[in-house]
Amino acid sequence: MTSCVNIALNADKFLGKNELAKAKKRIDKAIEKEPENPATHFMLAKYFSHPVWSHEAVDSAHLYIQMVRDTMPYLDVETAVKLSKKGLDSTAVAKQGMIIDSLAFEKALSKNTEEAYNEYLENYQYLIYKTQATDLRNQVAYTDAIAQNTTQAVSEFFRKYPEAPQAQKARNVFETLYYEKKTQNQTVEEYKEYLSERPQSEFAEEASLKLLNIISSGADEIDFQQFINEYGQFQAAEKAQAILDGLNFQKRSPVLLTHKRDSLYFFYDLTNAQLLTFQFSSVNPDSCFFITKPYILGKRNGEKRAYLKTGQQLTDLNFKSIDYLGSGFFKINDYGREQIIEHFSLNPALQLSALNFQKINDFHFAKKETDGWHLVSLLNESILRQTMDSIWKEEEVFFFIRGDDLAVASSNDFRKSAKDDLKSLSFLYDDYEWISDQYLRLYSNDYETILDKEGQLVFPLEKAKYDYFDQFWIKNVNKKYSVLDSNRVSIYDQNFDDFKYRFGILASKKDSLWTVFENGVTGFPKFQYDSVRLFNSWLTFATKDSSQYLLFRSGKRINLEKGEGFKILKNYNVELSNVSDQIRFVQVTNVKGYSQLFNGFGKKIKEGENLNINILTQHLIQIHQNKKKQLIDSSGIVIPIEEVEAFGAYENGLIPILQKRKFGALIVDSLKLIPAHSQSKLKVFLKDSLYIFKHDNLFGISDISAKIVIEADFEAIDYFNDSIAIVEEEGEIGILNIYRNEYLHEAIESFEKVRLAEEKYFIIRKRAGYGVLNQKGEEVIPFIFNELKSFESKGKFYWLAERRLSEINYIVIAYFDKRGKVLFKEGLNFDDFLETACD
């Protein structure tokens, strides 16, 4: 043992002289004698870590010093003492280990790779250069990961080295790479998936904004609301909410009343019944002292300024004009080449500029650039590949003109699946027209396309002509006509040569004969008439051979004898114009003057010679025959009325009847008779109850039995309510309770009826001034004002009143709600007031 140790350790003097061959010879000799001896391993470690090898043999040196380090703790005491005396102890081992550690770091440094630094950090014990190696390892690994430019490489870096200073940078790079890769096609689905996977990432806000922009093409209110519901945590949801708020902006914009006091304009919000907290030094009301537009227009330093009704300045530009486009947007002409639109939310992301703008619908604009008109969403998202000469919208159909050609589309056609999903339109048409306000006919030479008002296809482009009548279509192909139902299915298994349609009656021609579908388009066609004439919805005239017929929609057919003629009877009373189509009577008369009267069902209800017939209502007819006058209903039943001298025209539910030179009346709805007792036609005061009659050229009120309620003492009577009348007696106007025969108000100079929604009010002028009474006769506004008028705003009603105190150059203005509650009252200098008041 001792000789082996000496041989091995003696090799150290040769290493010191750089005589490596002699040293190796000594070490090899020791190995032959005792290969497991720690002294031998120690010398091998020194040999392989000699400077002559640089760091090339450091792995071998490390192997042998590790063997020494592993063996030393297990040596017996005697051996350990002997080795220590020869200079081989733990201190020497540690010293040599550190030399080897330094060489290992030099080797890693020379390679400068992640693997080399990790080999040093993972395999060596002393790690003198651990900090340097770790820093260098992190930097070279980060550089390599970034160079690969893949999410896998970058994510692997920060997973392996989460404590590295570059880890956060790597995470940021990963997010960027992941976002770019995930949304590289900029599709709706990619952005949705990204937001679902990484809602907390730094790019989530950007992704949500881009998603909203794409969705805005072809969007409606539901789309924006759904976006808000799904992505409410992002700022894009605020932008979407601003768009929705803008839809009702004008409707919610309050009407303001403004007045000037102490050189400042004050504003009263009628809608919310409050005086606003801001004032301006210069204001231009829309009319008088009202501000009805959705902005306040004023001046500052000689320049126009526009403000929202919250007091915020809409724009700081000096502008030539400002117009409200709709959907919360204002178009501003600031004397520049381009025009600007601002949103009421003042969100800078919603500001746009172009040569011009037009609102197309609540969610789309047309904007004009140098190359033409572009269709964009409210978020300025481009929709079409082509530019247009003109863009507009009717119903739910968008129209586009390029040159002489026309294209159409609907909002759904504009929905995009990706940012670059721009739409191309086919300009197939040269003209269009609406059919019955329900369908759109598009022309292309001899071809037609039919769309509904939502823009959905009804009939594709075809060489045919279409006509729509109520619930069916007539299709014309080369002058062959077919009838199609509302589902575009052919009703009959044959085509026609011609057709006529009026008032819901269809007549069709085939092989020179006509048929009439007397109940719309139902029934099997029977071609039998030589000619037909459609008069109205209930009567058709037809000829067959030498015979003439009246065809009723009920199915009744009347054969006209030779020499007989007919005429459809009408009533020319303006009050019955809304029921003119329901007046259905026809008179057939022969050459001898014998007449037959038929109702609209073809039933004969009267006949005789020299009948003078006057249609009073759709159910009542006056017959004058041989100086005898009688009234019959539409079924021919006589209404018994004696000694009638004349019947008057229907008015307000009554037919006047003259008997013995006095007027009574027939109540049409109940056929009750009001006895004759008036010098002129009765007028209704209260329907089916009270009537105004005339006696000795004065007026009174009587009931349905002609009993006097109010004597005829008045020059005029007007309705106030069921028990109160406005009367004029000896030139004085008053409000009279007709049952107690006492005045509630007197000395009225004039009155005006005002209807506010379902309620009636009366503006009354007395000597002291104007006031208001409600329909019960109660005072709503006191009679003290010089001017008083009603005003409606956003479905609410108000009274605006002025009282002038000219002796002190002072005026009081007051605003009341409909029921007379004071909302605002203030006294003003008269000169200030004149700056806002109307003439």
C-alpha positions in Angstrom: 0.0 0.0 0.0 2.7 2.4 1.0 4.9 1.7 -2.0 1.9 2.2 -4.3 1.0 5.5 -2.7 4.6 6.7 -3.0 4.7 5.7 -6.7 1.5 7.5 -7.4 2.2 10.6 -5.4 5.8 10.9 -6.7 4.2 11.5 -10.1 3.2 14.9 -8.8 6.8 16.2 -9.1 6.8 15.4 -12.8 3.5 17.2 -13.3 5.0 20.2 -11.6 7.8 20.1 -14.2 5.3 19.6 -17.0 6.9 16.2 -17.7 3.6 14.5 -18.3 5.0 11.4 -19.9 7.1 10.6 -16.8 4.2 11.4 -14.6 1.9 9.1 -16.6 4.4 6.3 -16.4 4.5 6.5 -12.6 0.7 6.6 -12.4 0.4 3.6 -14.8 2.8 1.7 -12.6 0.8 2.4 -9.5 -2.4 1.3 -11.3 -0.8 -2.0 -12.1 0.0 -2.6 -8.5 -3.2 -1.3 -7.0 -5.9 0.1 -9.4 -8.4 1.0 -6.7 -6.0 3.0 -4.6 -7.4 6.6 -4.0 -3.9 8.0 -4.4 -3.8 6.6 -7.9 -7.2 8.1 -8.7 -6.2 11.4 -7.2 -3.1 11.6 -9.4 -5.1 10.7 -12.5 -7.5 13.6 -11.6 -4.4 16.0 -11.3 -3.0 14.6 -14.5 -6.2 15.2 -16.6 -6.6 18.6 -15.1 -3.1 19.7 -15.9 -3.0 23.0 -17.8 -1.4 21.4 -20.8 -4.8 19.7 -21.5 -6.6 23.0 -21.0 -10.2 21.8 -20.4 -10.3 19.0 -22.9 -9.8 16.2 -20.4 -11.9 17.8 -17.6 -14.5 15.0 -17.8 -11.8 12.4 -17.0 -10.4 14.6 -14.3 -13.9 15.0 -12.8 -14.5 11.2 -13.0 -11.3 10.4 -11.0 -11.7 13.2 -8.4 -15.3 12.0 -7.9 -13.9 8.4 -7.3 -11.5 9.8 -4.7 -14.3 11.8 -3.0 -16.5 8.7 -2.9 -13.7 6.4 -1.5 -12.2 8.6 1.2 -15.0 8.4 3.7 -14.7 4.6 3.7 -10.9 4.3 4.3 -9.7 2.8 7.6 -8.1 5.2 10.0 -4.6 3.9 9.5 -4.8 4.3 5.7 -6.3 7.7 6.0 -3.5 8.8 8.3 -0.8 7.5 6.0 -2.5 9.3 3.0 -2.8 12.5 5.0 0.9 12.4 5.8 1.6 12.1 2.1 -0.5 15.2 1.4 -3.7 13.4 0.3 -6.5 14.5 2.6 -10.0 16.1 2.1 -8.5 19.5 1.8 -6.3 18.4 -1.1 -9.3 16.7 -2.7 -11.4 19.8 -2.4 -8.7 22.0 -3.8 -8.3 19.8 -6.8 -12.0 19.5 -7.2 -12.3 23.3 -7.4 -9.5 23.3 -10.1 -11.5 20.8 -12.0 -14.7 22.8 -11.5 -13.1 25.9 -13.0 -11.9 23.9 -16.0 -15.5 22.6 -16.4 -16.9 26.1 -16.4 -14.2 27.1 -19.0 -15.3 24.2 -21.1 -19.0 25.3 -20.9 -18.0 28.8 -21.6 -16.1 27.8 -24.7 -19.2 25.9 -26.0 -21.6 28.6 -24.9 -24.7 26.4 -25.2 -27.6 25.7 -23.0 -26.6 22.0 -22.8 -23.0 22.8 -21.9 -24.0 25.2 -19.1 -26.6 22.6 -17.8 -23.9 19.9 -17.9 -21.7 22.0 -15.7 -24.6 23.0 -13.3 -25.9 19.5 -13.0 -22.7 17.4 -12.8 -20.2 19.4 -10.8 -20.1 19.7 -7.0 -18.5 23.0 -6.1 -20.1 25.2 -8.8 -17.8 28.1 -8.1 -19.3 29.8 -11.2 -22.9 28.7 -10.6 -24.3 32.3 -10.8 -22.4 33.1 -14.0 -23.2 29.8 -15.6 -26.9 30.1 -14.7 -27.1 33.6 -16.2 -25.3 32.6 -19.3 -27.4 29.5 -19.6 -30.6 31.5 -19.3 -29.5 34.1 -21.8 -28.4 31.6 -24.5 -31.5 29.5 -23.9 -33.8 32.5 -24.3 -31.9 33.7 -27.4 -32.3 30.2 -29.0 -36.0 30.1 -28.1 -36.7 33.5 -29.5 -34.7 32.6 -32.7 -37.0 29.6 -33.3 -40.0 32.0 -33.2 -42.5 29.3 -32.1 -44.8 29.2 -29.1 -43.5 25.7 -28.3 -39.9 26.9 -28.0 -40.7 30.0 -26.0 -43.2 28.2 -23.7 -40.6 25.4 -23.1 -38.1 28.1 -22.0 -40.3 29.7 -19.3 -41.5 26.3 -18.1 -37.9 25.0 -17.7 -36.5 28.2 -16.2 -39.4 30.0 -14.5 -37.0 31.9 -12.2 -34.9 33.3 -15.1 -35.0 37.1 -15.5 -36.0 36.4 -19.1 -39.0 34.3 -18.1 -41.5 37.2 -18.1 -40.1 38.4 -21.4 -40.5 34.9 -22.8 -44.1 34.8 -21.5 -44.8 38.1 -23.3 -43.2 36.8 -26.5 -45.3 33.6 -26.1 -48.5 35.6 -25.7 -47.6 37.7 -28.8 -46.7 34.6 -30.9 -49.8 32.7 -29.6 -52.1 35.6 -30.4 -50.6 36.1 -33.9 -50.7 32.4 -34.7 -54.2 31.9 -33.2 -55.7 34.8 -35.0 -53.6 34.8 -38.2 -56.6 34.6 -40.5 -58.5 37.3 -38.5 -61.7 35.3 -38.5 -64.7 35.6 -36.1 -64.2 32.0 -34.8 -60.4 32.5 -34.2 -61.1 35.6 -32.1 -63.9 33.9 -30.2 -61.7 30.8 -29.5 -58.8 33.0 -28.4 -61.0 35.0 -26.0 -62.4 31.7 -24.6 -58.9 30.3 -24.1 -57.0 33.4 -22.9 -59.5 36.0 -21.5 -56.8 37.4 -19.2 -54.0 37.9 -21.7 -52.6 41.3 -22.7 -54.1 40.8 -26.2 -57.6 40.0 -25.0 -58.8 43.6 -25.2 -57.4 44.0 -28.8 -59.0 40.6 -29.8 -62.4 41.7 -28.4 -62.3 45.0 -30.3 -61.4 43.3 -33.5 -64.1 40.8 -33.0 -66.6 43.5 -32.4 -65.6 45.4 -35.5 -66.1 42.3 -37.7 -69.4 41.5 -36.1 -70.6 45.0 -36.6 -71.0 44.4 -40.4 -74.6 43.4 -41.0 -75.3 43.6 -37.3 -78.5 44.6 -35.5 -79.4 45.4 -32.0 -79.5 41.7 -31.0 -75.9 41.2 -32.2 -74.5 44.1 -30.1 -76.5 43.0 -27.0 -75.2 39.4 -27.4 -71.7 40.7 -27.7 -72.1 42.7 -24.5 -73.5 39.7 -22.7 -70.6 37.4 -23.7 -67.7 39.9 -23.5 -68.9 42.4 -20.9 -65.5 42.3 -19.1 -63.7 44.0 -22.0 -63.6 47.6 -23.0 -65.1 46.6 -26.4 -68.4 46.0 -24.5 -68.4 49.6 -23.5 -68.0 50.5 -27.2 -70.9 48.2 -28.1 -73.1 49.7 -25.4 -72.3 53.2 -26.7 -73.6 52.0 -30.1 -76.8 50.7 -28.5 -77.3 53.8 -26.4 -76.9 55.9 -29.6 -79.9 54.2 -31.2 -82.3 55.9 -28.8 -80.2 59.0 -28.3 -82.5 61.4 -30.1 -85.6 59.9 -28.6 -84.0 60.2 -25.1 -82.6 63.7 -25.8 -84.8 66.0 -23.7 -86.4 69.2 -25.0 -84.9 72.2 -23.3 -86.4 75.6 -22.5 -83.9 78.3 -22.3 -84.1 81.8 -20.9 -81.5 84.5 -20.3 -80.8 86.0 -16.9 -77.8 88.2 -15.9 -76.1 87.7 -19.3 -76.2 83.9 -19.1 -78.5 81.3 -20.7 -80.2 78.8 -18.3 -81.7 75.6 -19.4 -84.8 73.7 -18.1 -85.1 70.0 -19.0 -88.8 69.4 -19.6 -88.4 65.7 -19.9 -86.9 65.2 -16.5 -88.5 68.4 -14.9 -85.2 69.9 -13.7 -83.2 73.0 -14.1 -79.8 72.1 -15.5 -76.6 73.0 -13.7 -74.7 74.6 -16.6 -75.1 77.9 -18.3 -73.7 79.4 -21.5 -73.1 83.0 -22.5 -74.5 82.6 -26.1 -77.2 80.2 -27.4 -79.2 79.9 -30.6 -82.6 78.2 -29.8 -84.2 76.1 -32.5 -87.4 78.2 -32.3 -88.5 80.7 -29.7 -86.9 79.6 -26.5 -87.1 75.8 -27.3 -84.1 73.6 -28.0 -85.6 70.5 -29.7 -82.5 69.4 -31.6 -80.2 66.9 -29.9 -77.6 69.5 -29.3 -77.2 73.1 -28.1 -75.8 75.6 -30.6 -73.9 78.6 -29.3 -70.9 80.8 -29.9 -67.6 81.4 -28.2 -65.1 84.1 -29.3 -67.1 84.6 -32.4 -67.0 80.9 -33.4 -69.8 78.4 -33.4 -69.8 75.8 -30.7 -72.0 72.7 -30.2 -72.8 71.1 -26.8 -74.6 68.0 -25.7 -77.5 68.5 -23.4 -75.3 67.3 -20.6 -73.2 70.5 -21.0 -70.3 68.7 -22.6 -68.8 70.3 -25.7 -69.4 68.1 -28.7 -66.4 69.4 -30.6 -63.7 72.0 -30.2 -63.7 72.7 -34.0 -64.9 75.9 -35.5 -67.5 74.4 -37.8 -69.6 75.7 -40.7 -72.5 73.3 -40.0 -73.6 70.4 -37.8 -76.2 67.8 -38.6 -77.5 64.9 -36.5 -77.1 61.8 -38.7 -78.8 59.4 -36.3 -77.6 56.4 -34.1 -75.9 59.0 -31.8 -73.6 60.4 -34.5 -73.2 64.0 -35.6 -71.8 65.1 -38.9 -69.6 68.2 -38.7 -68.5 70.4 -41.5 -65.4 72.3 -40.2 -64.7 74.2 -43.5 -62.2 71.5 -44.4 -62.3 69.1 -47.4 -63.4 66.2 -45.3 -66.3 66.0 -42.9 -66.1 64.5 -39.4 -68.6 62.5 -37.5 -68.6 62.5 -33.7 -70.5 60.1 -31.4 -72.5 61.5 -28.5 -70.4 59.3 -26.1 -67.4 61.4 -27.2 -65.5 58.1 -27.6 -62.5 59.0 -29.8 -62.6 55.5 -31.3 -66.0 56.3 -32.8 -64.8 59.4 -34.6 -64.6 59.1 -38.4 -63.7 61.3 -41.3 -64.5 61.2 -45.0 -65.6 63.5 -47.8 -69.2 62.9 -46.8 -71.4 60.6 -44.8 -75.0 59.3 -45.2 -76.9 57.3 -42.7 -78.2 54.1 -44.4 -79.9 52.5 -41.4 -79.4 52.4 -37.7 -76.2 50.3 -38.0 -74.6 51.4 -41.3 -73.2 54.5 -43.0 -72.2 55.2 -46.6 -69.0 57.3 -46.6 -67.7 59.0 -49.6 -64.0 58.9 -50.5 -62.2 60.1 -53.6 -62.9 56.7 -55.4 -66.7 56.7 -54.6 -69.1 55.6 -51.9 -68.2 52.9 -49.4 -70.6 51.0 -47.2 -69.3 50.7 -43.6 -70.6 49.7 -40.2 -70.9 52.3 -37.4 -67.5 51.1 -36.3 -66.1 52.0 -39.8 -65.7 48.3 -40.7 -65.5 47.9 -44.5 -68.1 45.7 -46.1 -67.9 45.8 -49.9 -65.0 45.2 -52.3 -66.5 47.6 -54.8 -67.1 51.3 -54.5 -70.4 52.7 -55.5 -71.8 55.7 -57.3 -74.8 55.7 -54.9 -76.1 53.7 -51.9 -79.5 53.9 -50.2 -82.0 51.7 -48.4 -85.8 51.1 -48.7 -87.6 48.9 -46.3 -84.9 46.3 -45.4 -83.3 46.3 -48.8 -80.0 48.1 -49.7 -79.7 49.5 -53.2 -76.4 50.1 -55.0 -75.7 51.9 -58.2 -72.6 51.6 -60.4 -72.9 53.4 -63.7 -76.2 52.3 -65.1 -76.4 49.1 -63.2 -78.2 48.2 -60.0 -77.5 45.7 -57.2 -79.5 44.9 -54.1 -78.7 43.2 -50.8 -80.0 42.8 -47.2 -78.3 43.3 -43.9 -77.7 39.6 -43.5 -75.7 39.6 -46.8 -73.1 41.9 -45.0 -72.3 39.6 -42.1 -68.6 38.8 -42.2 -66.8 35.7 -41.0 -63.3 37.4 -41.2 -61.7 40.8 -41.5 -61.0 40.3 -45.2 -64.3 38.7 -45.9 -65.4 41.7 -48.2 -68.6 41.2 -50.2 -68.8 41.4 -54.0 -72.2 42.4 -55.5 -73.6 41.3 -58.8 -75.0 44.2 -60.8 -77.8 42.3 -62.6 -80.5 44.9 -62.8 -81.4 48.1 -64.5 -84.6 49.2 -62.7 -86.9 48.3 -59.8 -90.4 49.0 -58.4 -92.3 48.1 -55.3 -95.4 45.9 -55.5 -98.1 46.5 -52.8 -95.4 47.8 -50.4 -94.6 44.2 -49.7 -92.5 43.0 -52.6 -89.7 44.4 -54.7 -89.6 43.8 -58.5 -86.2 44.0 -60.1 -85.9 44.4 -63.8 -83.2 43.0 -66.1 -84.3 43.6 -69.7 -87.1 41.0 -70.1 -86.1 39.2 -66.9 -87.5 39.8 -63.4 -86.5 38.9 -59.8 -89.0 39.3 -56.9 -87.8 39.9 -53.4 -89.8 40.5 -50.2 -89.3 43.7 -48.2 -86.8 41.9 -46.0 -84.7 41.3 -49.1 -85.5 37.5 -49.2 -85.8 35.9 -52.6 -89.4 35.1 -53.7 -88.9 34.4 -57.4 -85.4 34.0 -58.9 -84.3 35.8 -62.0 -86.5 34.5 -64.8 -87.8 35.6 -68.2 -91.3 36.3 -66.8 -93.5 39.0 -65.4 -95.2 38.9 -62.0 -98.2 40.7 -60.5 -99.2 40.3 -56.9 -102.9 40.6 -55.8 -103.7 40.3 -52.1 -102.8 36.6 -51.5 -101.9 35.3 -54.9 -99.5 35.9 -57.8 -100.1 36.1 -61.5 -97.2 34.9 -63.5 -96.9 35.9 -67.2 -94.6 33.8 -69.5 -95.0 34.7 -73.1 -98.5 35.9 -72.4 -99.5 32.7 -70.8 -100.8 33.4 -67.3 -100.8 31.1 -64.3 -102.1 31.7 -60.7 -99.8 31.0 -57.8 -100.7 31.0 -54.1 -98.7 32.8 -51.4 -96.3 29.8 -51.3 -95.7 30.3 -55.1 -97.5 27.0 -55.9 -99.7 26.9 -58.9 -103.4 26.9 -57.9 -104.8 25.6 -61.2 -103.4 23.0 -63.6 -103.9 25.2 -66.6 -102.7 28.5 -67.9 -104.9 31.5 -69.0 -104.7 33.8 -72.1 -105.6 37.0 -70.2 -106.9 38.2 -66.8 -108.5 41.1 -65.0 -108.3 41.8 -61.3 -110.1 44.5 -59.3 -111.4 44.8 -55.8 -110.5 41.2 -54.9 -112.2 39.7 -58.0 -110.2 37.7 -60.5 -111.5 37.1 -64.0 -109.5 34.9 -66.4 -109.8 34.3 -70.1 -109.1 31.1 -72.0 -109.9 30.2 -75.6 -111.8 33.6 -76.0 -114.1 32.9 -73.0 -114.0 34.4 -69.5 -114.6 33.0 -66.1 -115.1 34.9 -62.8 -113.8 33.6 -59.5 -116.5 35.0 -57.4 -114.8 34.2 -54.1 -111.3 35.2 -54.5 -109.4 32.5 -56.4 -111.3 29.5 -55.0 -113.4 27.3 -57.2 -112.9 25.5 -60.5 -112.8 27.8 -63.5 -115.8 27.6 -65.8 -115.2 29.6 -69.0 -118.5 30.8 -70.2 -118.7 34.6 -70.7 -117.9 36.6 -73.8 -116.8 39.6 -71.8 -116.7 40.7 -68.1 -116.4 44.1 -66.4 -115.4 44.2 -62.7 -117.2 47.1 -61.0 -116.3 46.6 -57.4 -115.7 43.9 -54.8 -119.3 42.6 -54.9 -120.6 43.2 -58.4 -119.4 42.1 -61.9 -121.1 42.7 -65.2 -120.8 39.8 -67.8 -122.2 39.1 -71.3 -122.8 35.7 -72.8 -124.1 35.4 -76.4 -126.8 38.1 -76.4 -127.5 38.0 -72.7 -126.3 40.3 -69.9 -125.7 39.3 -66.3 -125.0 40.9 -63.0 -122.8 38.6 -60.9 -122.7 39.0 -57.2 -119.9 37.8 -55.1 -122.4 35.9 -53.0 -122.9 33.6 -56.1 -126.2 35.1 -57.0 -126.6 35.8 -60.8 -129.3 38.2 -62.2 -130.2 38.0 -65.9 -130.8 41.5 -67.3 -133.8 41.5 -69.7 -133.7 43.3 -73.0 -133.9 47.1 -72.5 -132.9 46.9 -68.8 -130.1 49.0 -67.5 -128.5 49.2 -64.1 -126.6 51.7 -61.9 -124.6 51.2 -58.7 -126.0 53.5 -56.1 -123.6 55.6 -53.9 -123.7 58.0 -51.1 -121.7 61.2 -51.4 -121.7 62.2 -47.7 -118.2 63.0 -46.6 -118.8 61.6 -43.2 -119.5 58.1 -44.7 -116.3 58.1 -46.9 -114.7 55.6 -44.6 -117.5 53.1 -45.3 -118.1 53.8 -48.9 -117.0 50.3 -50.0 -119.7 48.9 -47.6 -122.6 50.8 -49.4 -123.7 48.0 -51.7 -126.9 48.6 -53.7 -127.7 48.3 -57.4 -130.8 49.6 -59.2 -132.1 47.9 -62.4 -134.5 49.9 -64.5 -136.3 49.1 -67.7 -137.4 51.5 -70.4 -140.8 51.9 -68.8 -139.3 53.3 -65.6 -139.9 50.2 -63.5 -137.1 49.7 -61.1 -135.8 46.9 -59.0 -133.4 47.6 -56.0 -131.0 44.8 -55.0 -128.6 44.8 -52.1 -125.0 43.6 -52.3 -125.9 40.0 -51.9 -128.2 40.1 -54.9 -131.4 40.1 -52.9 -134.3 42.2 -54.3 -135.4 44.6 -51.5 -137.7 47.0 -53.4 -139.4 47.4 -56.8 -141.9 49.7 -58.5 -142.4 52.5 -60.9 -140.7 55.9 -60.7 -138.6 55.0 -57.7 -136.4 57.9 -56.5 -133.8 56.2 -54.3 -131.4 58.0 -52.0 -128.7 56.0 -50.0 -128.5 57.5 -46.6 -126.1 55.0 -44.9 -124.8 51.5 -45.7 -127.9 50.1 -44.1 -130.6 52.7 -44.7 -132.3 53.9 -48.0 -134.8 56.7 -48.6 -137.4 55.8 -51.1 -139.5 58.6 -52.7 -142.4 57.3 -54.8 -145.5 59.1 -55.8 -144.9 61.9 -53.3 -144.5 59.3 -50.6 -141.3 59.1 -48.6 -140.3 56.1 -46.6 -137.2 54.6 -45.1 -136.1 51.0 -45.6 -133.1 49.0 -44.4 -130.7 46.9 -46.5 -132.9 43.9 -46.3 -136.0 45.8 -47.5 -137.8 46.2 -44.2 -139.7 49.5 -43.8 -138.8 51.7 -40.9 -142.2 53.1 -39.8 -142.2 56.9 -39.6 -145.3 58.9 -40.1 -145.9 62.2 -42.0 -142.3 62.6 -43.1 -141.8 65.7 -45.2 -138.0 65.1 -45.8 -135.0 63.1 -44.7 -131.7 64.8 -44.2 -128.1 63.6 -44.7 -126.5 61.4 -42.1 -124.4 63.3 -39.6 -122.9 62.3 -36.3 -125.1 59.2 -35.9 -128.4 61.0 -36.8 -130.6 61.2 -39.9 -132.6 64.5 -39.7 -136.4 64.1 -40.2 -138.6 67.0 -41.0 -142.3 66.5 -39.8 -144.8 69.4 -39.8 -142.0 71.8 -40.4 -140.1 70.7 -37.2 -137.0 68.7 -37.0 -136.6 65.4 -35.2 -134.1 62.7 -36.0 -133.6 59.0 -36.4 -130.8 57.5 -34.3 -129.1 55.2 -36.8 -127.5 52.7 -34.4 -130.7 52.1 -32.4 -133.4 53.2 -35.0 -135.0 55.2 -32.2 -136.9 58.3 -33.2 -136.5 61.7 -31.6 -139.8 63.5 -31.9 -139.7 66.6 -34.1 -139.4 69.8 -32.0 -136.5 71.9 -33.4 -136.5 74.8 -35.9 -133.2 73.4 -37.3 -131.4 70.1 -37.5 -130.7 68.6 -34.1 -127.0 68.5 -33.1 -125.6 65.9 -30.8 -124.5 67.2 -27.4 -124.1 63.8 -25.8 -124.4 60.8 -28.0 -127.6 58.8 -27.7 -128.7 61.1 -24.8 -128.8 64.9 -25.2 -129.2 67.1 -28.3 -129.0 70.8 -29.1 -132.3 72.1 -30.5 -133.3 75.5 -31.8 -136.4 77.6 -30.9 -137.0 81.3 -31.7 -133.5 81.4 -33.1 -132.0 80.5 -29.7 -130.5 77.1 -28.6 -131.4 74.8 -25.8 -130.8 71.1 -24.9 -133.3 68.3 -25.0 -133.2 64.6 -24.4 -134.0 61.6 -26.6 -137.8 62.1 -26.0 -137.6 65.8 -26.8 -138.0 66.7 -23.1 -136.3 70.1 -22.4 -133.2 69.9 -20.2 -132.1 73.5 -20.8 -134.5 76.1 -22.3 -133.6 77.7 -25.6 -132.1 80.9 -24.1 -128.6 80.8 -25.7 -127.0 82.2 -28.8 -124.6 79.2 -28.8 -124.0 76.0 -27.0 -120.8 73.9 -27.1 -119.9 70.6 -25.3 -117.7 70.8 -22.3 -118.4 67.5 -20.6 -121.5 65.3 -20.1 -123.1 67.7 -17.6 -121.4 71.0 -18.5 -121.8 73.2 -21.5 -120.0 76.3 -22.8 -122.8 78.8 -23.6 -123.2 82.3 -24.9 -126.0 84.3 -23.4 -126.6 87.9 -24.5 -123.1 88.1 -25.8 -121.5 86.8 -22.6 -119.7 83.4 -22.6 -120.0 81.2 -19.5 -119.6 77.6 -18.4 -122.9 76.2 -17.3 -123.9 73.1 -15.3 -126.9 72.0 -17.4 -128.6 70.0 -14.7 -128.3 72.6 -11.9 -128.7 75.5 -14.4 -126.0 77.5 -12.7 -122.8 79.0 -14.0 -119.4 77.6 -12.9 -117.5 80.3 -14.7 -118.6 83.6 -16.2 -117.2 86.6 -18.0 -115.2 84.5 -20.4 -113.8 86.5 -23.3 -112.7 83.5 -25.5 -111.9 79.8 -25.2 -109.9 77.1 -27.0 -110.3 73.4 -26.8 -107.0 71.5 -26.4 -106.7 67.7 -26.6 -103.7 66.3 -24.7 -103.6 62.6 -25.5 -106.9 61.2 -24.3 -107.9 64.2 -22.2 -109.5 67.5 -23.1 -108.6 70.8 -21.7 -109.8 74.4 -22.3 -107.6 77.4 -22.5 -109.9 80.1 -21.1 -109.4 83.8 -21.4 -110.9 86.1 -18.8 -110.3 89.8 -18.3 -107.5 89.0 -15.8 -105.7 86.8 -18.2 -105.4 83.3 -19.6 -105.9 80.1 -17.6 -106.8 76.4 -18.1 -109.7 74.3 -17.0 -109.8 70.5 -17.2 -112.7 68.5 -18.5 -114.4 68.5 -15.1 -114.4 72.3 -15.1 -111.7 72.5 -12.5 -109.1 75.2 -12.6 -105.7 73.8 -13.7 -103.8 77.1 -14.4 -105.0 80.3 -12.8 -106.4 83.1 -15.0 -103.5 85.5 -14.6 -101.2 85.0 -17.7 -100.8 87.2 -20.7 -99.7 84.2 -22.9 -100.4 80.5 -22.4 -100.0 77.5 -24.7 -99.6 73.8 -24.5 -96.5 71.9 -25.6 -95.8 68.2 -26.1 -92.4 66.6 -25.6 -91.5 62.9 -25.6 -95.2 62.0 -25.0 -95.6 64.4 -22.1 -97.6 67.6 -22.1 -96.8 70.9 -20.5 -98.2 74.4 -20.2 -96.0 77.3 -20.9 -97.1 80.6 -19.4 -96.0 84.3 -19.3 -97.1 87.1 -17.1 -95.8 90.6 -17.9 -95.4 93.3 -15.4 -94.7 96.1 -17.8 -94.7 98.9 -15.2 -91.5 97.4 -13.8 -90.0 96.0 -17.0 -90.4 92.5 -15.6 -91.8 89.2 -16.8 -92.6 86.0 -15.0 -92.3 82.7 -16.9 -93.7 79.5 -15.6 -93.8 75.9 -16.7 -96.6 73.6 -15.6 -97.2 69.9 -16.1 -100.4 68.7 -17.7 -102.3 68.8 -14.4 -101.1 72.2 -13.4 -98.2 71.4 -11.1 -95.6 74.2 -11.2 -92.4 72.8 -12.5 -90.4 76.0 -12.8 -91.0 79.7 -12.3 -88.7 82.6 -12.6 -88.8 86.4 -13.0 -86.7 88.0 -15.7 -85.7 91.3 -17.0 -88.0 92.0 -20.0 -85.1 92.9 -22.3 -83.3 89.6 -21.5 -86.5 87.7 -22.1 -87.0 89.3 -25.6 -83.6 87.8 -26.7 -85.2 84.3 -26.6 -88.9 84.8 -26.9 -90.8 84.7 -30.2 -92.5 87.7 -31.7 
